[in-house]
């Protein structure tokens, strides 16, 4: 098998070499024709298919992780070549259109063509999400691509994606290449980045974070002046005041070296305040003076350091008796943008933050000290950072967040102190994924240790104790690790270690950061292994997962997902799950402790000045209030005045029509034509038709749409065309029916043209994701059929009609949709606003859940969490209860004892029970509730004829024995008090964990007792420990253990009872 693998690897290397040659050839084909590019494209496809076949065979025989890395690199190179060919073909195909038009034109147009031919090609600079560069990118792309009607929309989308990087690219990366998605992508970018407040902040931040300019760095000096002028002009164009010359001059001058600052001061006249224009002119002049040529004289001047080419040029001219110019013929190439300059002067590199520059240098494999390639930082002879004297380039230096203080106010400021008391009570134990792994030391000897698999960690950790034991080479670290609550954990060094599985041949080498301790005992107490009913034939990654023990390693996200294998088992009587990994089967999840409650009390004292100061500024900060446009304000007012809620908890809304509602034309014929086209598509795929019919049948069965029997008004309102969207990756619905509210009517107006869109009242994905990552415990969920949980008022349902039949032989029926419909422009606002309305009405009953509904939902997706397990469980229960709540919960509260409920609910229940008997309260079914006609709304003409409103439900006139019976199922009633008992748990048992032998423990305790005795007495003990001292230490340890485990008995013996 090994020989086969080697043969396949050699064949794979040949294929990779073919791709490299093809990639080199493409660089020389930039001005080639379409047939040549098509030939290379076919060859590229052939190379990729051959590589994929060979790679599959290699990975089937050898599961080494290196093969996956090679596949990833090949895929990236292949995609780059393919995208280059596609762009070149598109460019060449779009060129003849203008040439043909100009060739058929008059001689005047021929002159225009010649002028256009002489114009240089306009380059569109890529946009990476920097708000300060948005206007520049928008203006260029809008004029060259977006406003060009000759470019198809799908091509515009390809071009848009090709010019986006980073966050901007990720924002629209999931959109498929289609005609309709281009405007969606363009509008998403405008909505996200066309925000004047953030753009202004970005320009101001850039001015404060200008890079330092090294001495004699004339290019950097020129770039500094140009960058300042660009940001100031941009702020002026945005209507911001820029008359802060003194402050800007101070900020910019602080970036200059001392000699240049002194030169600036000497150029000033006393008593005259300089302007920013004068200062920028000074910088430009100094950049020009130092720029063009360096003169080297053979006499008098000190000899500069030259490269080999410089020395050759100088030697050839030594015979001349005059000063000569020395030119370096080899132009430098920037490792980042590939242009002819050093990376230290690269505008793209200088435009990044210090941390981003360091990441870029690491990615490009540059020395972090001199920013050149070919050697490591340990071999670099260049000088260190001028700010901190550490071994990195000055451009990579970043400052720690400063502590703000004022010596004028207080010469000795005292830090603020915070004291936090925490109590944790739990009747269950959460098992985290642990594994016993092998780790190699300096001499490749195997040691066994216990690891915690954590897919939420970005780095790997190792305890300092284990790192010292392995004697591995250390690499110094200067940055701390940040964890939950932004707590910073110092990291002294990192080591590179190899870990192996006990149950397979899997191994991996990675970098581990050393810290004193990773966590406490895992689990915190022993778990009853027998109650889990584990299968007998499994090889567990940690055979002793049920026993408390220390953690030596933490394996982060990268190793976690590489180690995951297929297969998991849900334990029938627990919420714990078994997952298969390359280390063996891991056990994780919550397990029951059969009523045993663990209660821990802890007190933490932290002293932080900057946190208290930040809190002060947060309190004093002026709240930002969103300003709505007139249309958005109309939507908000319309919702507030026309929304009702039924007794079953569902909201009924009216569609927010604008003034174009009366312009809607006939839509029946267009919808009929689209439906016939859909049926023709079904003829080619019967399976899609079957799933499509099942989807709409469920729609009707759930009452979300109704067959219209009245044909008199059949052509009124609006007919929504519909089609299928196939999503094979979906776990629930493979096919969805999508309704097209943008289809034009006979008058050229669509339904979406007549509907107000409404304001965006949810945070964007970026803010939501940031909050989500800050929680220690997280929840992810979504609201099933969220839009269809909200009813549309009956008067507006005629604008949501569709045509449908299950069989081509049957007659086409007309249905009206009864709920909020996706595909209409107002649907997102109505759905989200109803969610916020639910939160507003439930603030007092469900405070946690109400906050989450307004902050942590993105449409119907929930991303939230809490910083403790207890709060996370409470939040889950509140959300479940609130989103499912109806009148039956009220009945549970009325029949409960007030002392078992929390204050708010208890006060109201107590008042109700003082005036009525709890058993007198019954439940009225939704169909028999006359109050629904008022809450949902009904025309007066119909209300007069409504017998249910006049007489009430029919069963009300009968005997109480015939009234509807409601069996209240036992549930966890929300807002119940939870009895809490605090037991302080102290233990000396940690002392035994520190020593491997009991005799060593006794000697350590004996030395501690000797130190105490020497401190209290003038007569001091010296030398070796005596037998009496060791015996006394033994007695003391036994006494402490007895006092910990048998406190009552120990106290009784001590007091003589």
URSUL-V852595 format. One record per pair of residues at least 6 apart in sequence whose C-alpha atoms are under 8 Angstrom apart, sorted by the first residue. I is the first residue (numbers start at 1). J is the second residue. D is the distance in Angstrom with one decimal. If there is no record, write none. Layout:
i,j,d
I,J,D
I,J,D
This chain:
i,j,d
1,61,7.4
5,58,6.1
5,61,6.9
5,62,7.5
8,54,6.5
8,57,7.7
8,58,6.5
9,58,7.3
11,54,7.7
12,51,6.4
12,54,6.5
12,55,7.3
15,47,6.6
15,50,7.5
15,51,6.3
16,51,7.9
16,74,7.4
18,47,7.4
19,44,7.4
19,47,7.0
19,78,7.6
22,40,7.6
22,44,7.8
23,81,6.5
26,81,7.8
29,37,7.9
30,88,7.3
33,92,7.3
34,89,5.9
34,92,6.9
34,93,7.9
37,85,6.3
37,88,7.9
37,89,7.0
41,82,7.0
41,85,6.8
44,78,7.6
44,82,7.5
48,78,7.3
55,67,7.9
55,71,7.4
58,67,7.8
59,67,6.9
64,506,8.0
102,109,6.2
102,110,6.2
102,113,6.4
103,110,7.0
124,137,7.2
124,140,6.5
124,141,6.8
124,163,7.4
125,137,6.7
125,163,7.1
126,137,7.5
126,163,4.5
126,164,5.6
126,165,6.8
127,133,7.1
127,134,7.2
127,137,6.5
127,163,6.3
127,164,5.0
127,165,5.9
127,168,7.1
128,164,5.8
128,165,4.3
128,166,5.0
128,167,6.3
128,168,5.6
128,169,7.3
129,165,7.3
129,166,6.6
129,167,5.5
129,168,4.9
129,193,7.5
130,202,7.6
131,193,6.2
131,198,6.7
131,199,4.9
131,202,5.9
132,199,5.4
132,200,7.5
132,202,5.3
132,203,5.5
134,193,6.7
134,194,7.2
134,199,7.8
135,194,7.9
145,151,7.3
145,156,6.6
146,156,7.0
152,179,7.7
153,178,7.7
153,179,5.2
153,180,7.6
153,182,6.0
154,177,6.1
154,178,5.3
154,179,4.8
154,180,8.0
154,181,7.8
154,182,6.5
156,182,6.8
157,177,6.8
157,178,7.9
157,181,7.6
157,182,5.0
157,185,7.7
158,177,7.2
161,169,6.5
161,172,7.8
161,173,7.6
168,189,7.4
171,189,7.8
172,185,5.9
172,188,7.8
175,181,6.6
175,185,7.5
193,199,7.9
196,238,7.5
200,235,6.5
200,238,7.6
203,231,5.6
203,232,7.9
203,234,7.7
203,235,7.1
204,231,7.7
206,231,7.8
207,228,6.7
207,231,7.2
207,251,7.9
208,251,6.8
209,353,7.8
210,224,7.5
210,252,7.6
210,255,7.3
211,224,7.9
211,255,6.7
211,350,6.8
211,395,6.9
212,255,4.4
212,256,6.3
212,394,7.9
212,395,7.1
213,220,6.0
213,221,6.3
213,224,7.9
213,255,5.9
213,256,5.3
213,257,6.7
214,220,7.7
214,256,7.2
214,257,6.4
215,256,7.8
215,257,5.8
216,290,7.3
218,286,7.5
218,287,4.7
218,288,7.6
218,290,6.2
218,291,6.2
219,287,6.9
219,291,7.7
219,345,6.3
220,345,5.6
221,283,6.7
221,284,7.6
221,287,6.1
222,283,7.0
222,284,6.0
222,287,5.8
223,347,7.4
225,280,5.8
225,283,6.5
225,284,6.9
229,280,8.0
232,242,6.7
235,241,7.6
235,242,7.1
236,242,6.4
245,274,7.9
245,275,5.7
245,276,5.2
246,274,7.8
246,275,7.5
246,276,7.7
248,276,7.3
249,276,6.4
249,279,7.1
253,261,6.3
264,282,7.5
268,274,7.5
293,325,7.4
294,325,7.0
294,326,7.1
295,323,7.2
295,324,6.8
295,325,5.6
295,326,7.0
296,303,7.5
296,304,7.8
296,323,6.7
296,324,6.6
296,325,6.7
296,326,7.1
297,322,7.8
297,323,5.2
297,324,7.0
298,318,7.5
298,323,7.2
309,328,6.8
309,329,7.6
310,326,6.5
310,327,7.1
310,328,6.2
313,326,6.7
313,327,8.0
314,326,6.9
317,324,7.2
331,340,6.1
331,341,7.4
332,340,5.3
332,341,5.3
332,342,5.9
333,339,5.5
333,340,4.6
333,341,5.5
333,342,6.3
333,343,8.0
334,340,6.1
334,341,5.4
334,342,5.1
334,343,4.9
334,346,7.2
335,342,8.0
335,343,6.5
335,364,7.1
336,343,6.9
336,349,7.4
336,364,7.6
337,346,7.8
337,348,7.6
343,349,6.8
343,371,7.3
344,350,7.4
344,371,7.5
344,395,7.9
349,357,6.5
350,357,7.9
354,395,6.6
354,396,5.0
354,397,6.2
354,398,5.7
355,396,6.8
355,398,6.9
357,395,7.7
357,396,6.2
358,368,7.2
358,396,5.7
361,367,7.3
361,368,6.6
361,371,7.0
362,368,7.4
365,373,6.7
366,372,5.2
366,373,4.6
366,374,7.6
366,375,7.8
366,376,7.7
367,373,6.0
367,374,7.9
367,375,6.4
367,376,5.3
367,377,5.3
367,380,7.5
368,376,8.0
368,377,6.2
368,391,7.7
368,392,5.2
368,393,6.1
368,396,7.8
369,377,6.0
369,380,7.0
369,382,6.9
369,383,7.7
369,384,6.5
369,385,7.7
369,391,5.9
369,392,4.1
369,393,4.5
370,380,7.3
370,382,6.2
370,392,7.5
370,393,6.0
371,393,7.2
377,391,7.5
383,391,8.0
384,390,5.7
384,391,5.0
384,392,5.8
384,393,6.3
384,394,7.5
385,391,6.3
385,392,5.5
385,393,5.1
385,394,4.5
385,397,7.2
386,394,6.0
387,394,6.8
387,397,7.4
388,397,7.9
403,609,7.6
403,610,6.0
404,610,7.2
405,413,7.7
415,607,6.3
415,608,6.2
415,609,4.9
416,607,5.8
416,608,5.8
416,609,5.3
416,612,6.7
417,605,7.3
417,606,6.0
417,607,4.5
417,608,6.5
417,609,7.9
418,605,5.9
418,606,5.3
418,607,6.1
418,608,7.8
419,603,7.3
419,604,6.0
419,605,4.5
419,606,6.5
420,603,5.9
420,604,5.3
420,605,6.3
421,601,7.6
421,602,6.0
421,603,4.5
421,604,6.3
422,601,6.0
422,602,5.4
422,603,6.2
422,604,7.9
423,599,7.4
423,600,6.0
423,601,4.7
423,602,6.5
423,982,7.6
424,599,5.7
424,600,5.4
424,601,6.6
425,597,6.9
425,598,5.9
425,599,4.6
425,600,6.8
425,980,7.8
426,597,5.6
426,598,5.5
426,599,6.6
427,592,7.1
427,593,6.2
427,594,7.6
427,595,6.0
427,596,5.8
427,597,4.4
427,598,6.4
428,590,6.7
428,591,5.8
428,592,4.8
428,593,5.2
428,594,8.0
428,596,7.8
428,597,7.4
429,523,7.6
429,524,7.8
429,525,7.9
429,527,7.7
429,590,5.7
429,591,5.4
429,592,6.5
429,593,6.8
430,523,7.6
430,588,7.3
430,589,5.4
430,590,4.2
430,591,6.2
431,522,7.8
431,523,6.3
431,576,7.8
431,587,6.8
431,588,4.8
431,589,5.2
431,590,6.1
431,591,7.3
432,452,7.4
432,453,7.8
432,522,7.7
432,523,7.6
432,587,7.1
432,588,4.9
432,589,6.7
433,452,5.9
433,453,5.5
433,454,7.5
433,586,5.7
433,587,5.7
433,588,5.2
434,450,7.0
434,451,5.6
434,452,4.5
434,453,6.0
434,541,7.2
434,542,6.0
434,545,6.7
434,586,6.6
434,587,7.5
435,450,5.8
435,451,5.2
435,452,6.5
435,453,7.5
435,540,8.0
435,541,4.6
435,542,4.3
435,545,7.8
435,583,6.8
435,584,7.9
435,586,7.0
436,448,6.7
436,449,5.8
436,450,4.7
436,451,6.2
436,501,8.0
436,502,7.3
436,541,5.9
436,542,5.0
436,543,7.8
436,583,7.9
437,448,5.7
437,449,5.7
437,450,6.3
437,451,6.8
437,499,6.7
437,500,6.0
437,501,5.4
437,502,6.0
437,541,7.9
437,583,7.3
438,446,6.1
438,447,5.5
438,448,4.6
438,449,6.4
438,499,5.5
438,500,4.9
438,501,6.2
438,502,6.6
439,446,5.7
439,447,5.3
439,448,6.2
439,449,7.2
439,497,7.1
439,498,5.8
439,499,4.4
439,500,6.2
440,446,4.8
440,447,6.3
440,470,7.3
440,497,6.8
440,498,5.8
440,499,6.6
441,447,7.4
441,469,7.9
441,470,4.3
441,471,6.4
441,472,6.3
441,497,7.6
442,470,6.0
442,471,5.6
442,472,5.1
442,473,7.8
449,551,7.9
449,552,6.2
449,553,7.5
450,542,7.9
450,550,7.3
450,551,5.4
450,552,5.4
450,553,6.4
451,551,5.8
451,552,5.8
451,553,4.4
451,554,5.5
451,555,6.8
452,551,6.6
452,553,6.2
452,554,4.8
452,555,6.1
453,554,6.1
453,555,5.0
453,556,6.5
453,560,6.0
454,554,6.8
454,555,6.0
454,556,5.3
454,557,6.4
454,560,6.7
455,556,5.7
455,557,4.2
455,558,7.8
455,560,5.8
455,561,7.4
456,556,6.9
456,557,6.1
457,555,7.8
457,556,4.7
457,557,5.6
458,556,5.6
458,557,5.8
458,558,7.7
459,512,7.3
459,513,7.5
459,555,7.6
459,556,5.3
459,557,7.5
460,511,6.7
460,512,4.8
460,513,6.2
460,553,7.5
460,554,5.5
460,555,5.0
460,556,5.0
461,512,4.9
461,513,4.8
461,514,5.9
461,515,7.1
461,518,7.3
461,553,5.6
461,554,4.9
461,555,6.8
461,556,8.0
462,512,5.8
462,513,6.0
462,514,4.9
462,515,6.5
462,518,7.4
462,552,5.9
462,553,4.6
462,554,6.5
463,514,5.4
463,515,5.3
463,516,5.5
463,517,5.5
463,518,6.6
463,552,5.5
463,553,6.7
464,514,5.3
464,515,5.5
464,516,5.2
464,517,7.4
465,516,7.4
466,552,6.7
467,495,7.5
467,514,7.0
472,495,6.3
472,496,7.3
472,497,7.5
473,495,6.0
473,496,7.4
474,493,6.0
474,494,5.7
474,495,5.1
474,496,8.0
475,493,5.2
475,494,5.2
475,495,6.4
476,492,6.1
476,493,4.3
476,494,6.5
477,491,6.1
477,492,5.4
477,493,4.8
477,494,6.8
478,491,7.0
478,492,6.9
479,490,7.3
479,491,6.8
480,488,5.9
480,489,5.4
480,490,4.5
480,491,5.3
481,488,5.6
481,489,5.1
481,490,6.4
481,491,6.7
482,488,4.6
482,489,6.2
483,489,7.6
484,774,6.9
484,775,7.3
484,776,6.3
485,774,7.2
489,515,7.7
490,515,7.2
491,513,6.6
491,514,6.2
491,515,5.8
492,514,6.8
492,515,7.4
493,513,6.2
493,514,5.9
494,511,6.6
494,512,5.4
494,513,4.2
494,514,5.5
495,511,5.7
495,512,5.4
495,513,6.6
495,514,7.4
496,509,6.9
496,510,5.6
496,511,4.4
496,512,6.2
497,509,5.6
497,510,5.8
497,511,6.4
497,512,7.2
498,507,7.0
498,508,5.7
498,509,4.2
498,510,6.5
499,507,5.6
499,508,5.7
499,509,6.4
500,506,5.9
500,507,4.2
500,508,6.7
501,507,6.3
501,582,6.8
501,583,4.9
501,584,7.9
502,541,7.7
502,583,6.4
502,584,7.9
503,539,7.3
503,541,7.6
503,582,7.4
503,583,6.0
503,584,6.0
504,582,6.5
504,583,6.9
506,582,6.4
506,583,7.7
518,551,6.6
518,552,7.2
518,553,7.6
518,554,7.4
519,550,7.6
519,551,6.7
520,550,6.4
520,551,7.4
521,548,5.4
521,549,5.0
521,550,5.0
521,551,7.1
522,547,7.6
522,548,5.0
522,549,5.5
522,550,6.4
522,551,7.1
523,545,7.7
523,546,6.9
523,547,6.7
523,548,4.9
523,549,7.2
524,548,5.9
525,547,7.1
525,548,5.7
526,546,5.6
526,547,5.0
526,548,5.9
527,546,5.0
527,547,6.8
527,593,7.2
528,546,7.2
528,593,7.5
529,546,6.4
532,571,7.1
532,573,7.1
532,574,6.8
532,591,7.9
533,571,7.4
533,573,8.0
534,571,7.6
538,585,7.0
539,584,5.7
539,585,6.1
540,583,8.0
540,584,5.0
540,585,4.5
540,586,6.2
541,581,7.9
541,583,5.2
541,584,4.1
541,585,5.2
541,586,5.6
542,584,7.8
542,585,7.9
542,586,7.0
545,587,7.5
563,581,5.3
563,582,5.1
563,583,7.1
564,579,7.8
564,580,6.5
564,581,4.4
564,582,6.5
565,579,7.8
565,580,5.4
565,581,4.7
565,582,6.5
566,580,6.3
566,581,7.7
567,579,6.3
567,580,5.5
568,577,7.0
568,578,5.3
568,579,4.4
568,580,6.0
569,577,5.8
569,578,5.0
569,579,6.6
570,576,6.8
570,577,4.8
570,578,6.5
571,577,6.0
571,578,7.6
574,590,7.3
574,591,5.9
574,592,7.2
575,589,6.1
575,590,5.6
575,591,6.4
576,587,6.9
576,588,5.5
576,589,4.0
576,590,5.3
576,591,6.1
577,587,6.0
577,588,5.6
577,589,6.1
578,585,6.3
578,586,5.6
578,587,4.8
578,588,6.6
579,585,5.5
579,586,5.4
579,587,6.7
580,586,6.5
599,982,6.7
599,983,6.1
599,984,7.4
599,985,7.4
600,982,7.8
600,983,6.9
600,984,6.2
600,985,5.9
601,982,7.4
601,983,7.2
601,984,5.5
601,985,6.9
628,759,7.1
631,756,6.7
631,758,7.0
632,756,7.7
632,757,7.5
632,758,4.8
632,759,5.1
633,758,7.9
633,759,8.0
635,656,6.2
635,756,6.7
635,757,7.7
635,758,5.4
635,759,7.7
636,758,7.4
638,656,6.6
639,653,7.0
639,654,7.4
639,656,7.8
639,830,7.8
642,653,6.3
642,654,6.2
643,651,6.9
643,652,5.7
643,653,4.7
643,654,6.9
643,936,8.0
644,651,5.7
644,652,5.3
644,653,6.9
644,935,5.3
644,936,5.4
644,937,7.7
645,651,4.4
645,652,6.1
645,935,5.8
645,936,6.5
646,652,7.8
646,932,5.5
646,935,6.0
646,936,6.4
647,886,7.1
647,887,7.1
647,926,6.5
647,929,7.9
647,932,6.6
648,886,5.5
648,887,7.2
648,926,6.5
649,885,6.9
649,886,5.8
650,789,6.8
650,790,6.2
650,791,7.2
651,789,8.0
651,790,5.4
651,791,6.1
651,834,7.0
652,790,6.0
652,791,4.5
652,792,5.4
652,793,5.9
652,936,6.4
653,790,7.4
653,791,6.3
653,792,5.1
653,793,5.7
653,830,7.5
654,792,5.9
654,793,5.3
654,796,6.5
655,755,7.2
655,792,7.4
655,793,8.0
655,796,6.5
655,826,7.4
656,755,5.7
656,756,5.7
656,826,7.3
657,754,5.6
657,755,4.6
657,756,6.1
658,754,5.4
658,755,5.7
658,756,6.0
659,754,7.1
660,753,7.2
660,754,5.0
661,754,5.1
661,755,7.8
663,747,7.0
663,749,6.8
664,718,8.0
664,745,6.6
664,746,8.0
664,747,6.4
664,749,5.7
664,750,6.8
664,751,7.3
664,754,7.8
665,745,5.1
665,746,5.0
665,747,4.8
665,748,7.5
665,749,7.0
666,715,7.3
666,716,7.8
666,718,7.3
666,745,5.4
666,746,5.3
666,747,7.4
667,718,5.9
667,719,5.6
667,720,8.0
667,744,7.4
667,745,4.7
667,746,6.5
668,715,6.5
668,718,7.4
668,719,5.8
670,721,7.7
670,745,7.3
671,719,6.1
671,720,6.4
671,721,4.9
671,802,7.6
671,803,7.2
672,721,7.9
672,803,7.0
674,721,6.3
674,722,7.7
675,721,7.0
675,722,7.5
675,803,7.1
675,804,7.6
678,723,6.8
679,808,7.7
682,688,6.6
682,689,5.2
688,735,7.8
691,735,6.7
692,724,7.1
692,735,6.8
692,736,7.5
692,737,7.1
693,806,6.1
695,735,7.8
695,736,7.2
695,737,7.3
696,737,7.8
699,705,6.1
700,706,6.3
703,818,7.5
704,788,6.8
704,817,6.0
704,818,5.1
704,819,5.8
705,815,6.3
705,816,5.5
705,817,4.2
705,818,5.2
705,819,7.6
706,815,5.3
706,816,5.5
706,817,6.6
706,818,7.2
707,813,7.2
707,814,6.1
707,815,4.5
707,816,6.6
708,813,7.8
708,814,5.8
708,815,5.5
708,816,6.7
714,814,7.8
716,798,7.1
717,798,4.9
717,799,4.6
717,800,7.7
717,801,7.7
718,751,7.1
718,798,6.6
718,799,4.4
718,800,6.2
718,801,6.2
719,799,6.8
719,800,6.3
719,801,4.7
719,802,5.3
719,803,7.5
720,739,6.0
720,740,5.8
720,741,6.0
720,743,7.5
720,800,6.3
720,801,5.9
720,802,5.3
721,739,5.9
721,740,5.4
721,741,7.6
721,743,7.2
721,802,6.6
721,803,7.8
722,737,6.5
722,738,5.5
722,739,4.4
722,740,5.8
722,802,7.7
723,737,5.7
723,738,5.6
723,739,6.8
724,735,6.4
724,736,5.7
724,737,4.8
724,738,6.1
725,735,5.7
725,736,5.3
725,737,6.4
725,738,6.7
726,734,5.9
726,735,4.6
726,736,6.6
727,733,7.8
727,734,5.1
727,735,6.2
727,736,7.9
728,734,5.4
728,735,8.0
738,822,7.2
738,823,6.6
739,821,7.5
739,822,6.7
739,823,5.1
739,824,7.7
740,823,5.4
740,824,7.2
741,750,6.7
741,751,5.5
741,752,5.5
741,823,5.4
741,824,4.9
741,825,7.4
742,750,5.3
742,751,6.3
742,752,5.5
742,753,7.4
742,823,7.8
742,824,7.5
743,750,5.5
743,751,7.5
744,750,4.3
744,751,7.7
751,799,7.8
751,824,7.5
752,824,5.9
752,825,5.4
752,826,7.8
755,825,6.6
755,826,6.3
756,825,7.3
756,826,6.1
757,825,5.4
757,826,4.7
757,829,7.0
758,826,6.5
758,829,5.7
759,829,6.9
760,829,7.2
761,829,7.8
761,832,7.6
761,833,7.7
762,832,7.8
762,854,7.1
762,855,6.8
762,857,7.2
762,858,6.6
762,859,7.8
763,855,6.9
763,856,7.9
763,858,7.4
764,858,7.6
765,858,7.1
768,855,7.9
768,856,6.3
768,857,7.9
768,858,7.8
768,863,7.2
769,863,7.6
771,864,7.5
772,778,7.1
772,863,6.0
772,864,5.4
772,865,6.6
775,864,7.7
775,865,5.4
775,866,5.3
775,867,5.4
776,865,7.2
776,866,6.2
776,867,4.8
776,868,6.7
777,865,5.3
777,866,5.3
777,867,6.0
777,868,6.6
777,869,6.5
777,872,6.5
778,863,7.4
778,864,5.7
778,865,3.8
778,866,6.3
778,872,7.3
779,862,7.3
779,863,6.0
779,864,5.3
779,865,5.3
779,872,7.9
779,876,7.8
780,861,7.5
780,862,5.3
780,863,5.0
780,864,6.7
781,861,6.0
781,862,5.0
781,863,7.1
782,860,5.3
782,861,4.3
782,862,5.6
783,860,5.3
783,861,6.8
784,860,7.9
786,831,7.1
786,860,6.3
787,819,7.0
787,820,5.2
787,821,6.4
787,822,6.9
787,827,7.3
787,828,8.0
787,831,5.7
788,819,5.1
788,820,5.7
788,821,7.0
789,819,7.0
789,820,7.8
790,819,5.6
790,820,5.9
790,831,7.1
790,834,7.8
791,818,5.9
791,819,4.2
791,820,6.2
792,818,5.6
792,819,5.0
792,820,5.9
793,818,7.8
793,936,7.8
794,818,7.5
797,816,6.1
797,817,6.3
797,818,6.1
798,816,6.4
799,816,8.0
800,816,5.5
800,817,5.4
800,818,7.9
800,821,7.8
801,814,6.7
801,815,5.5
801,816,4.2
801,817,6.1
802,814,5.8
802,815,5.3
802,816,6.3
802,817,7.7
803,812,6.5
803,813,5.8
803,814,4.9
803,815,6.4
804,812,5.7
804,813,5.6
804,814,6.6
804,815,7.5
805,811,6.7
805,812,5.2
805,813,6.1
820,827,6.0
820,830,7.7
820,831,7.5
821,827,6.2
822,828,7.7
828,859,7.1
831,859,7.8
832,859,6.3
835,853,6.7
835,854,7.6
836,853,6.4
836,854,5.6
838,850,7.8
839,849,7.5
839,850,4.3
839,851,7.1
839,853,6.1
839,854,6.9
840,850,6.9
842,850,6.4
842,882,7.8
843,850,5.6
843,851,7.9
844,904,7.5
845,904,7.6
845,905,7.4
845,975,7.3
846,878,6.1
846,882,7.2
848,875,6.2
848,878,7.2
849,875,6.1
849,878,5.6
849,879,5.1
849,882,7.3
852,864,7.2
856,862,6.0
856,863,5.6
856,864,5.7
857,863,6.4
865,872,6.2
866,872,5.1
866,875,7.9
877,974,7.6
878,974,7.0
881,974,7.1
887,923,7.6
888,923,7.4
888,968,7.3
889,973,7.2
891,921,7.2
891,922,7.7
891,923,7.9
892,968,7.8
892,973,7.1
893,905,7.8
893,909,6.8
893,973,7.5
894,909,5.7
894,912,7.5
894,913,7.2
894,918,6.0
895,918,5.4
895,919,7.4
898,905,7.9
898,906,4.7
898,907,7.4
898,909,6.2
898,910,5.9
899,906,6.7
900,906,7.8
900,976,5.7
900,977,5.4
901,975,5.8
901,976,4.3
901,977,5.2
902,975,5.5
902,976,5.7
902,977,5.5
905,975,7.1
922,966,7.8
923,964,8.0
923,966,6.8
924,964,7.7
926,932,7.8
928,948,7.5
928,952,7.7
928,953,5.5
929,952,7.8
929,953,7.3
930,948,5.9
930,949,5.1
930,952,6.5
930,953,7.7
931,949,7.8
933,943,8.0
933,949,7.8
943,949,7.2
948,954,7.9
955,962,6.8
955,963,5.9
955,964,8.0
956,963,7.0
986,1044,7.3
987,1044,6.2
988,1040,7.3
988,1041,6.8
988,1044,7.0
989,1041,7.8
992,998,7.9
992,1001,7.4
995,1001,6.0
1002,1030,6.4
1002,1033,5.9
1002,1034,6.1
1002,1037,7.9
1003,1025,7.9
1003,1030,6.5
1003,1033,7.6
1005,1033,5.8
1005,1037,8.0
1006,1025,7.7
1006,1029,6.0
1006,1030,5.7
1006,1032,7.5
1006,1033,5.0
1007,1025,7.8
1009,1033,7.4
1010,1021,7.1
1010,1029,7.9
1013,1020,7.6
1014,1020,5.0
1014,1021,6.7
1042,1050,6.7
1043,1050,5.6
1043,1051,7.7
